[in-house]
């Protein structure tokens, strides 16, 4: 375990103090109203929104996961991350503007705008509980677990003391400054994290002797070789890898709810919401290379890891090997920044569900603003304490992540369709959530009690995550389709009002004529597919170009960047067509 110099501790302390100061400075402004506390008064410019989204998605466990993926499966495994970019590009052209049009605080509020009756109210509560409590607390717990793993390798201090200090400071500035604290510290945290991790990648490559030396070392390392540095996916396992990859691309569609909805709703207008989402999508495509390069360096430096270290520890091991005084403190600060950025968003966003969709909706609908802000701060504290308490119950980050993904299997597909097809009702979503819960819990029980039970000829313990996702999605969609057919449609008046407000486009034939005259364009049109294609070309062309540049292959890199340039022209043309 390396010791830290006082300069390293000074860098870490300076960052923690700066974050706390930002939160305390925003206390009075955040306390003026709940809209200020949860949305910053809907005044956020696009670049702040984009950076905030990027910082929130960049948790302390992310570099560890990417490093593990590259060491165990090679660069081709990054495509499992790039698959998620498709959904974000779709959100640029569709959901960013749709959420901004609704002018709501939480995505659970959508339920009573789109649906009617008691079922809509029940769905709102269930959605708020699943997102604000279940998913939120599990996320807080696994991010905390990831940060504890980093401290174990990089700092000569008790990991829970260090995590508790970072969590305590995050709680104070989030509770005081609300959304303002979250986004302003996100900007600071994003800058620190990107610079620090870029420095680590550069210094790591330099220590090995340059990128060519890194690639040669990987080729010659036992158990690795050319396959590790192959950028394009190689589907040679009886097409199982190909099937799993197609499943991810086909099913990883969501309507970008949750904290993304909060950021879109906080933007100044629809145009800024779309720009923020474009920044986020482009960043998600680029960011894995910050850590993939370090993963390759780790193979060159540590081709074989011995207990207690595993591939998960490779990233902080490179930190210990490469960084000197000051730089080590900067990298630890970057991890703290990533951790705190995610936590502050989870706390503020989670509290918004408890307050808006619970306290204000059902307990105290006429509560004064001062009371609501106070309750919001109390809810923030409750989420932080509960999240920390759950952390020791998690054994691995992957297990928690897979449970959440399987819990919402099929719901993402329905979350898209509900905007564009009038026939979806509250019972459709309730049945999807209930069926997903049964499937996720059933998966845990089968894996624990009967992993050898054969389902469709394959022992359940041997089913890959992607195959489970496809199976559960099919079950959820089948049940939801049946429930939709057996229940009544949403009242025409509610549908017409929602269509007038959102103007989503799509299949609203029975009610489109009853909606008020359009004062804004439809979101989904015949050109949307072409627009999305341009956005995908920009994002994936950029990341593939960077990848081939890292691999020192200039010709394919130039071709990829050319595709990105064409995509950029398409994106620019789309924004020029949008109203200001």
C-alpha positions as CSV (number, residue, x, y, z in Angstrom):
1,X,0.0,0.0,0.0
2,X,1.6,3.3,-1.1
3,X,1.7,6.2,1.3
4,X,0.3,9.6,0.4
5,X,2.3,12.8,0.6
6,X,0.9,15.8,2.4
7,X,0.5,17.4,-1.0
8,X,-1.8,14.6,-2.0
9,X,-3.9,15.1,1.1
10,X,-4.0,18.8,0.5
11,X,-5.4,18.3,-3.0
12,X,-8.1,16.0,-1.8
13,X,-9.0,18.3,1.1
14,X,-9.1,21.4,-1.2
15,X,-11.6,19.7,-3.5
16,X,-13.8,18.6,-0.6
17,X,-13.8,22.1,0.8
18,X,-14.6,23.6,-2.6
19,X,-17.6,21.3,-3.1
20,X,-18.9,22.0,0.4
21,X,-18.6,25.8,-0.2
22,X,-20.6,25.6,-3.4
23,X,-23.4,23.8,-1.6
24,X,-23.5,26.2,1.3
25,X,-23.5,29.2,-1.1
26,X,-26.6,27.9,-2.9
27,X,-28.6,27.3,0.3
28,X,-30.7,30.4,0.2
29,X,-31.4,30.3,-3.5
30,X,-32.4,26.6,-3.4
31,X,-34.7,27.2,-0.5
32,X,-36.9,29.7,-2.3
33,X,-39.2,27.0,-3.9
34,X,-39.4,23.3,-4.7
35,X,-38.9,24.2,-8.4
36,X,-35.6,25.8,-7.4
37,X,-34.7,22.9,-5.1
38,X,-35.3,20.2,-7.7
39,X,-34.9,22.0,-11.0
40,X,-32.9,25.1,-10.4
41,X,-35.8,27.3,-11.6
42,X,-35.7,25.7,-15.1
43,X,-32.9,28.1,-16.1
44,X,-30.0,25.7,-16.9
45,X,-28.1,26.3,-20.1
46,X,-27.4,23.3,-22.3
47,X,-23.7,22.9,-21.6
48,X,-24.3,22.8,-17.9
49,X,-27.0,20.2,-18.4
50,X,-24.8,18.1,-20.6
51,X,-21.9,18.2,-18.3
52,X,-24.1,17.4,-15.3
53,X,-25.5,14.3,-17.1
54,X,-22.0,13.2,-18.1
55,X,-20.7,13.7,-14.5
56,X,-23.6,11.8,-13.0
57,X,-23.1,8.8,-15.3
58,X,-19.4,8.7,-14.5
59,X,-19.5,6.9,-11.1
60,X,-16.5,5.7,-9.1
61,X,-17.0,2.1,-10.2
62,X,-17.0,2.9,-14.0
63,X,-13.2,2.9,-14.6
64,X,-13.0,-0.4,-12.7
65,X,-15.7,-2.0,-14.8
66,X,-14.2,-0.9,-18.1
67,X,-10.7,-2.1,-17.1
68,X,-12.1,-5.5,-16.0
69,X,-14.0,-5.8,-19.3
70,X,-11.0,-5.1,-21.5
71,X,-8.7,-7.4,-19.5
72,X,-11.1,-10.2,-19.5
73,X,-12.7,-9.9,-22.9
74,X,-10.7,-7.4,-25.0
75,X,-11.5,-4.0,-26.6
76,X,-14.4,-5.6,-28.5
77,X,-16.3,-5.8,-25.2
78,X,-16.6,-2.0,-25.3
79,X,-19.3,-2.4,-27.9
80,X,-21.6,-3.6,-25.1
81,X,-21.2,-0.1,-23.7
82,X,-21.5,1.6,-27.1
83,X,-24.9,-0.1,-27.5
84,X,-26.3,2.2,-24.9
85,X,-25.4,5.2,-27.1
86,X,-28.2,4.3,-29.6
87,X,-30.8,5.0,-26.9
88,X,-29.2,8.3,-26.0
89,X,-29.2,9.4,-29.6
90,X,-32.9,8.6,-29.9
91,X,-33.4,10.7,-26.8
92,X,-31.8,13.7,-28.5
93,X,-34.4,13.7,-31.3
94,X,-37.4,12.5,-29.3
95,X,-37.4,12.4,-25.5
96,X,-35.3,15.4,-24.6
97,X,-37.9,17.7,-26.1
98,X,-40.9,15.6,-25.0
99,X,-39.9,15.8,-21.3
100,X,-39.2,19.5,-21.5
101,X,-42.6,20.1,-23.0
102,X,-44.4,18.4,-20.1
103,X,-42.7,20.8,-17.6
104,X,-42.8,18.2,-14.8
105,X,-40.3,17.5,-12.0
106,X,-40.3,13.7,-11.9
107,X,-41.1,11.2,-14.6
108,X,-43.6,9.6,-12.3
109,X,-45.8,12.7,-12.7
110,X,-46.1,11.7,-16.4
111,X,-48.6,8.9,-15.2
112,X,-51.4,11.3,-14.3
113,X,-50.9,13.4,-17.4
114,X,-51.0,10.5,-19.8
115,X,-53.5,8.2,-18.0
116,X,-56.7,8.6,-16.0
117,X,-58.5,7.2,-12.9
118,X,-57.2,5.5,-9.8
119,X,-54.9,3.2,-11.8
120,X,-52.9,6.3,-12.9
121,X,-52.5,7.4,-9.3
122,X,-51.4,3.9,-8.2
123,X,-49.0,3.8,-11.1
124,X,-47.5,7.1,-10.1
125,X,-46.8,5.9,-6.6
126,X,-45.4,2.6,-7.8
127,X,-43.1,4.4,-10.3
128,X,-41.9,6.8,-7.7
129,X,-41.2,4.0,-5.2
130,X,-39.4,1.8,-7.8
131,X,-37.3,4.7,-9.0
132,X,-36.9,6.9,-6.0
133,X,-36.4,4.2,-3.4
134,X,-35.6,0.8,-4.8
135,X,-33.4,1.7,-7.9
136,X,-32.0,4.8,-6.2
137,X,-30.9,3.0,-3.0
138,X,-29.3,0.1,-4.9
139,X,-27.4,2.6,-7.1
140,X,-26.2,4.5,-4.0
141,X,-25.1,1.2,-2.4
142,X,-23.1,-0.1,-5.4
143,X,-21.4,3.2,-6.1
144,X,-20.4,3.3,-2.5
145,X,-19.1,-0.2,-2.7
146,X,-17.1,0.8,-5.8
147,X,-15.5,3.7,-4.0
148,X,-14.6,1.6,-1.0
149,X,-12.8,-0.8,-3.4
150,X,-10.7,2.0,-4.8
151,X,-9.8,3.3,-1.4
152,X,-8.7,-0.2,-0.3
153,X,-6.0,-0.2,-3.0
154,X,-5.0,3.5,-3.1
155,X,-5.1,5.0,0.4
156,X,-3.5,4.0,3.7
157,X,-6.7,4.8,5.6
158,X,-9.8,2.9,6.7
159,X,-12.0,2.7,3.7
160,X,-15.3,3.2,5.5
161,X,-14.0,6.3,7.3
162,X,-12.9,7.8,4.0
163,X,-16.2,6.9,2.2
164,X,-18.2,8.2,5.2
165,X,-16.3,11.6,5.0
166,X,-17.0,11.9,1.3
167,X,-20.7,10.9,1.8
168,X,-21.1,13.3,4.7
169,X,-19.8,16.3,2.7
170,X,-21.9,15.3,-0.3
171,X,-25.0,15.0,1.9
172,X,-24.5,18.4,3.5
173,X,-24.1,20.3,0.2
174,X,-26.9,18.4,-1.5
175,X,-29.3,18.9,1.4
176,X,-28.5,22.6,1.6
177,X,-28.1,23.6,-2.1
178,X,-30.4,21.1,-3.8
179,X,-30.3,21.0,-7.6
180,X,-28.0,24.1,-7.7
181,X,-25.4,22.3,-5.7
182,X,-25.7,19.1,-7.8
183,X,-25.2,20.8,-11.2
184,X,-22.5,23.3,-10.1
185,X,-20.4,20.7,-8.3
186,X,-21.0,18.4,-11.4
187,X,-19.2,20.9,-13.5
188,X,-16.3,21.1,-11.1
189,X,-16.2,17.3,-10.6
190,X,-16.4,16.6,-14.3
191,X,-13.4,18.8,-15.1
192,X,-11.3,17.3,-12.3
193,X,-12.1,13.8,-13.2
194,X,-11.5,14.1,-17.0
195,X,-8.2,15.9,-16.6
196,X,-6.9,13.5,-13.9
197,X,-7.8,10.4,-15.8
198,X,-6.4,11.7,-19.0
199,X,-3.2,12.4,-17.2
200,X,-3.1,8.8,-15.9
201,X,-3.6,7.4,-19.4
202,X,-0.8,9.6,-20.8
203,X,1.7,8.8,-17.9
204,X,0.8,5.1,-18.1
205,X,1.6,4.9,-21.8
206,X,4.8,6.9,-21.3
207,X,6.0,4.6,-18.5
208,X,5.6,1.5,-20.8
209,X,7.5,3.3,-23.6
210,X,4.8,4.6,-25.9
211,X,1.6,3.3,-27.4
212,X,3.4,0.9,-29.7
213,X,5.2,-0.6,-26.8
214,X,1.9,-1.0,-24.9
215,X,0.3,-2.8,-27.9
216,X,3.3,-5.0,-28.4
217,X,3.3,-6.0,-24.7
218,X,-0.4,-6.9,-24.9
219,X,0.2,-9.0,-28.0
220,X,3.0,-10.9,-26.2
221,X,1.3,-11.2,-22.8
222,X,0.3,-14.7,-21.8
223,X,-3.5,-15.2,-22.1
224,X,-4.0,-12.0,-24.2
225,X,-2.7,-11.4,-27.7
226,X,-4.1,-9.9,-30.9
227,X,-7.7,-10.7,-29.9
228,X,-7.4,-8.4,-26.9
229,X,-6.7,-5.4,-29.1
230,X,-9.3,-6.2,-31.8
231,X,-11.7,-3.3,-31.9
232,X,-14.5,-4.9,-33.9
233,X,-16.6,-7.5,-32.2
234,X,-15.7,-11.1,-33.0
235,X,-18.7,-13.4,-32.8
236,X,-17.2,-16.9,-32.7
237,X,-18.9,-18.6,-29.9
238,X,-21.6,-20.5,-31.9
239,X,-23.1,-17.0,-32.6
240,X,-24.0,-16.6,-28.9
241,X,-22.0,-13.4,-28.6
242,X,-23.7,-12.1,-31.8
243,X,-27.2,-13.0,-30.4
244,X,-26.4,-11.3,-27.1
245,X,-25.1,-8.2,-28.8
246,X,-28.2,-7.9,-31.0
247,X,-30.4,-8.4,-27.9
248,X,-28.8,-5.5,-26.2
249,X,-29.2,-3.2,-29.2
250,X,-32.8,-4.3,-29.8
251,X,-33.9,-4.0,-26.1
252,X,-31.7,-1.3,-24.6
253,X,-34.3,1.3,-25.5
254,X,-35.6,3.5,-22.8
255,X,-37.3,6.9,-22.8
256,X,-34.4,8.3,-20.7
257,X,-36.4,8.8,-17.6
258,X,-35.1,9.2,-14.0
259,X,-32.4,11.8,-13.4
260,X,-32.2,12.4,-17.2
261,X,-35.8,13.6,-17.1
262,X,-34.9,16.0,-14.3
263,X,-32.0,17.5,-16.3
264,X,-34.1,17.9,-19.4
265,X,-36.9,19.5,-17.4
266,X,-34.4,21.9,-15.9
267,X,-33.1,23.2,-19.2
268,X,-34.2,26.7,-20.4
269,X,-36.1,25.3,-23.5
270,X,-36.5,22.3,-25.8
271,X,-33.5,23.3,-27.9
272,X,-31.2,23.4,-24.9
273,X,-32.6,20.0,-23.7
274,X,-31.7,18.4,-27.0
275,X,-28.2,20.0,-27.0
276,X,-27.6,18.7,-23.5
277,X,-28.6,15.2,-24.5
278,X,-26.4,15.3,-27.6
279,X,-23.4,16.3,-25.4
280,X,-24.3,13.4,-23.1
281,X,-24.6,10.9,-26.0
282,X,-21.3,12.0,-27.5
283,X,-19.5,11.8,-24.1
284,X,-20.9,8.3,-23.5
285,X,-19.4,7.2,-26.8
286,X,-16.0,8.7,-26.1
287,X,-15.5,8.2,-22.4
288,X,-14.6,4.4,-22.4
289,X,-11.3,5.2,-24.1
290,X,-10.1,7.2,-21.0
291,X,-10.1,3.9,-19.2
292,X,-9.5,1.4,-22.0
293,X,-6.0,2.8,-22.6
294,X,-5.2,2.3,-18.9
295,X,-6.6,-1.2,-19.1
296,X,-4.1,-2.0,-21.9
297,X,-1.3,-0.4,-19.8
298,X,-2.3,-2.6,-16.9
299,X,-1.9,-5.7,-19.1
300,X,1.6,-4.5,-20.1
301,X,2.5,-3.8,-16.4
302,X,0.6,-6.6,-14.7
303,X,-0.2,-9.4,-17.2
304,X,-0.8,-11.8,-14.3
305,X,-2.5,-10.6,-11.1
306,X,-2.3,-12.7,-7.9
307,X,-4.7,-12.8,-4.9
308,X,-6.1,-10.8,-3.4
309,X,-6.0,-8.6,-6.6
310,X,-8.3,-9.3,-9.5
311,X,-9.0,-7.5,-12.8
312,X,-11.2,-5.1,-10.9
313,X,-8.2,-3.8,-9.0
314,X,-6.0,-3.2,-12.1
315,X,-6.9,0.4,-12.6
316,X,-5.9,1.6,-9.1
317,X,-2.8,-0.7,-9.3
318,X,-1.7,1.3,-12.4
319,X,-2.3,4.5,-10.3
320,X,0.0,3.2,-7.6
321,X,2.7,2.2,-10.2
322,X,2.6,5.3,-12.4
323,X,1.7,8.3,-10.3
324,X,4.0,10.4,-8.2
325,X,3.4,13.0,-5.5
326,X,0.5,15.3,-6.3
327,X,-0.7,13.2,-9.3
328,X,-1.8,10.4,-7.0
329,X,-3.8,12.9,-4.9
330,X,-5.3,14.3,-8.1
331,X,-6.5,10.8,-9.2
332,X,-8.0,10.0,-5.9
333,X,-9.7,13.3,-6.0
334,X,-11.1,12.4,-9.4
335,X,-12.6,9.2,-8.0
336,X,-14.0,11.1,-5.1
337,X,-15.5,13.6,-7.7
338,X,-17.1,10.8,-9.7
339,X,-18.5,9.2,-6.5
340,X,-19.8,12.5,-5.1
341,X,-21.3,13.6,-8.5
342,X,-23.4,10.4,-8.7
343,X,-24.4,10.5,-5.1
344,X,-25.6,14.1,-5.1
345,X,-27.8,13.5,-8.1
346,X,-29.2,10.3,-6.7
347,X,-30.0,12.0,-3.4
348,X,-31.6,15.1,-5.0
349,X,-33.4,13.2,-7.7
350,X,-34.6,10.5,-5.2
351,X,-35.9,13.0,-2.8
352,X,-37.9,14.6,-5.6
353,X,-40.0,11.4,-5.9
354,X,-40.6,11.1,-2.2
355,X,-41.7,14.7,-2.0
356,X,-43.5,15.4,-5.3
357,X,-45.1,12.0,-5.8
358,X,-45.6,11.1,-2.2
359,X,-45.8,13.9,0.3
360,X,-47.2,16.7,-1.9
361,X,-49.5,14.4,-4.0
362,X,-51.1,12.4,-1.3
363,X,-50.2,13.7,2.2
364,X,-50.0,17.5,2.1
365,X,-51.1,18.8,-1.3
366,X,-51.5,22.3,0.0
367,X,-48.3,22.5,2.0
368,X,-46.5,25.8,1.8
369,X,-43.2,26.0,-0.1
370,X,-41.1,26.4,3.1
371,X,-42.5,23.2,4.5
372,X,-41.9,21.3,1.2
373,X,-38.3,22.4,1.0
374,X,-37.8,21.3,4.6
375,X,-39.3,17.9,3.9
376,X,-37.1,17.6,0.8
377,X,-34.0,18.1,2.9
378,X,-35.2,15.5,5.4
379,X,-35.8,13.0,2.6
380,X,-32.3,13.7,1.3
381,X,-30.8,12.7,4.6
382,X,-33.0,9.6,4.9
383,X,-31.9,8.4,1.4
384,X,-28.2,8.9,2.2
385,X,-28.4,7.0,5.6
386,X,-30.4,4.1,4.1
387,X,-28.1,3.8,1.0
388,X,-25.0,3.6,3.2
389,X,-26.7,0.9,5.4
390,X,-27.5,-1.2,2.4
391,X,-23.9,-1.2,1.1
392,X,-22.6,-4.1,3.1
393,X,-25.4,-6.3,1.8
394,X,-24.0,-6.2,-1.7
395,X,-21.4,-8.7,-2.7
396,X,-20.7,-7.5,-6.3
397,X,-21.6,-4.5,-8.4
398,X,-22.6,-6.7,-11.3
399,X,-25.2,-8.5,-9.3
400,X,-26.9,-5.3,-8.3
401,X,-26.8,-3.9,-11.8
402,X,-28.2,-7.1,-13.4
403,X,-31.0,-7.2,-10.8
404,X,-32.1,-3.7,-11.7
405,X,-31.9,-4.3,-15.4
406,X,-34.0,-7.5,-15.2
407,X,-36.5,-5.8,-12.8
408,X,-37.3,-3.3,-15.6
409,X,-37.2,-5.8,-18.5
410,X,-39.9,-4.8,-21.0
411,X,-40.7,-1.6,-19.2
412,X,-38.3,0.4,-21.3
413,X,-40.0,-0.8,-24.5
414,X,-43.4,0.2,-23.1
415,X,-41.9,3.5,-21.9
416,X,-41.2,4.3,-25.6
417,X,-44.5,3.1,-27.0
418,X,-46.6,5.0,-24.5
419,X,-45.7,8.3,-26.0
420,X,-46.6,7.4,-29.6
421,X,-49.6,5.0,-29.3
422,X,-52.8,6.1,-27.8
423,X,-54.0,2.6,-26.7
424,X,-51.4,2.2,-23.9
425,X,-53.0,2.7,-20.5
426,X,-52.0,2.6,-16.8
427,X,-52.7,-1.1,-16.5
428,X,-50.2,-1.8,-19.3
429,X,-47.4,-0.3,-17.2
430,X,-48.6,-1.7,-13.9
431,X,-48.7,-5.2,-15.3
432,X,-45.2,-4.7,-16.8
433,X,-43.8,-3.6,-13.5
434,X,-45.4,-6.4,-11.6
435,X,-44.3,-9.0,-14.1
436,X,-40.8,-7.6,-14.1
437,X,-40.6,-7.8,-10.3
438,X,-41.7,-11.5,-10.4
439,X,-39.1,-12.3,-13.1
440,X,-36.2,-10.5,-11.3
441,X,-37.0,-12.1,-7.9
442,X,-37.5,-15.5,-9.7
443,X,-34.1,-15.2,-11.3
444,X,-32.5,-14.6,-7.9
445,X,-34.3,-17.6,-6.4
446,X,-33.5,-19.9,-9.2
447,X,-29.8,-18.9,-9.2
448,X,-29.7,-19.5,-5.5
449,X,-31.9,-22.6,-5.0
450,X,-31.9,-24.4,-8.4
451,X,-29.2,-23.2,-10.7
452,X,-29.1,-26.6,-12.5
453,X,-32.8,-26.6,-13.5
454,X,-33.0,-26.7,-17.3
455,X,-35.1,-24.1,-19.0
456,X,-35.4,-24.5,-22.8
457,X,-32.6,-27.1,-22.6
458,X,-30.1,-24.9,-20.8
459,X,-29.3,-24.9,-17.0
460,X,-30.4,-21.6,-15.5
461,X,-27.1,-21.0,-14.0
462,X,-25.6,-21.0,-17.5
463,X,-28.0,-18.5,-19.0
464,X,-26.2,-15.3,-19.9
465,X,-27.6,-12.0,-18.8
466,X,-28.6,-10.9,-22.3
467,X,-30.6,-14.1,-22.8
468,X,-32.4,-13.6,-19.5
469,X,-33.2,-10.0,-20.6
470,X,-34.7,-11.2,-23.9
471,X,-36.7,-14.0,-22.2
472,X,-38.1,-11.7,-19.4
473,X,-38.9,-8.9,-21.9
474,X,-40.9,-11.3,-24.0
475,X,-42.8,-12.5,-21.0
476,X,-43.4,-8.9,-19.8
477,X,-44.6,-7.6,-23.2
478,X,-46.9,-10.6,-23.6
479,X,-48.5,-10.1,-20.3
480,X,-48.8,-6.4,-20.8
481,X,-50.3,-6.8,-24.3
482,X,-53.0,-9.1,-22.9
483,X,-53.8,-6.7,-20.0
484,X,-54.0,-3.8,-22.4
485,X,-56.5,-5.7,-24.6
486,X,-58.6,-6.6,-21.6
487,X,-58.8,-3.2,-20.0
488,X,-60.5,0.0,-21.2
489,X,-58.7,2.7,-23.1
490,X,-57.8,6.0,-21.4
491,X,-60.6,8.6,-21.7
492,X,-60.6,10.6,-24.9
493,X,-60.5,13.9,-23.0
494,X,-57.3,12.9,-21.2
495,X,-55.7,11.6,-24.4
496,X,-56.6,14.8,-26.3
497,X,-55.2,17.0,-23.5
498,X,-51.9,15.0,-23.4
499,X,-51.6,15.1,-27.2
500,X,-52.1,18.8,-27.2
501,X,-49.4,19.3,-24.5
502,X,-46.8,17.0,-25.8
503,X,-47.4,16.7,-29.6
504,X,-45.4,13.5,-29.7
505,X,-46.4,12.4,-33.2
506,X,-46.9,8.7,-34.0
507,X,-50.2,6.8,-33.8
508,X,-52.8,9.0,-32.2
509,X,-55.4,8.7,-35.0
510,X,-58.6,8.4,-32.8
511,X,-57.7,11.5,-30.7
512,X,-55.5,13.6,-32.9
513,X,-58.4,15.4,-34.4
514,X,-59.8,16.3,-31.0
515,X,-56.6,17.9,-29.8
516,X,-56.3,21.7,-29.8
517,X,-54.6,23.2,-32.9
518,X,-50.9,22.6,-32.9
519,X,-48.7,25.5,-31.7
520,X,-45.5,23.4,-31.9
521,X,-44.3,20.7,-34.3
522,X,-44.8,17.0,-33.8
523,X,-41.7,15.2,-32.4
524,X,-41.9,12.0,-34.3
525,X,-42.0,12.5,-38.1
526,X,-41.1,10.6,-41.3
527,X,-37.6,12.2,-41.2
528,X,-36.8,11.1,-37.6
529,X,-35.1,7.9,-38.7
530,X,-32.7,9.8,-41.0
531,X,-32.0,12.3,-38.3
532,X,-31.2,9.5,-35.8
533,X,-28.9,7.9,-38.3
534,X,-26.9,11.1,-38.5
535,X,-26.6,11.3,-34.7
536,X,-25.4,7.7,-34.5
537,X,-22.8,8.3,-37.3
538,X,-21.5,11.3,-35.3
539,X,-21.2,9.4,-32.0
540,X,-20.0,6.0,-33.2
541,X,-17.8,7.5,-35.9
542,X,-16.1,9.6,-33.3
543,X,-15.5,6.7,-30.9
544,X,-14.3,4.3,-33.6
545,X,-12.0,6.9,-34.9
546,X,-10.5,7.4,-31.4
547,X,-10.2,3.7,-31.0
548,X,-8.3,3.1,-34.2
549,X,-6.1,6.1,-33.4
550,X,-5.2,4.5,-30.1
551,X,-4.4,1.3,-32.0
552,X,-2.2,3.3,-34.3
553,X,-4.2,2.5,-37.4
554,X,-4.6,5.9,-39.3
555,X,-6.5,4.8,-42.3
556,X,-9.5,3.2,-40.6
557,X,-9.4,6.1,-38.1
558,X,-9.6,8.6,-40.9
559,X,-12.6,6.8,-42.4
560,X,-14.4,6.7,-39.1
561,X,-13.8,10.4,-38.4
562,X,-15.1,11.1,-42.0
563,X,-18.3,9.3,-41.1
564,X,-18.5,11.4,-37.9
565,X,-18.1,14.6,-39.9
566,X,-21.0,13.6,-42.2
567,X,-23.1,12.8,-39.1
568,X,-22.1,16.2,-37.6
569,X,-23.4,18.0,-40.7
570,X,-26.7,16.1,-40.4
571,X,-27.0,17.0,-36.7
572,X,-26.3,20.6,-37.5
573,X,-29.0,20.7,-40.2
574,X,-31.5,19.2,-37.8
575,X,-30.8,21.9,-35.1
576,X,-31.2,24.6,-37.7
577,X,-34.7,23.3,-38.5
578,X,-35.8,23.5,-34.9
579,X,-37.5,26.6,-33.5
580,X,-35.3,28.8,-31.4
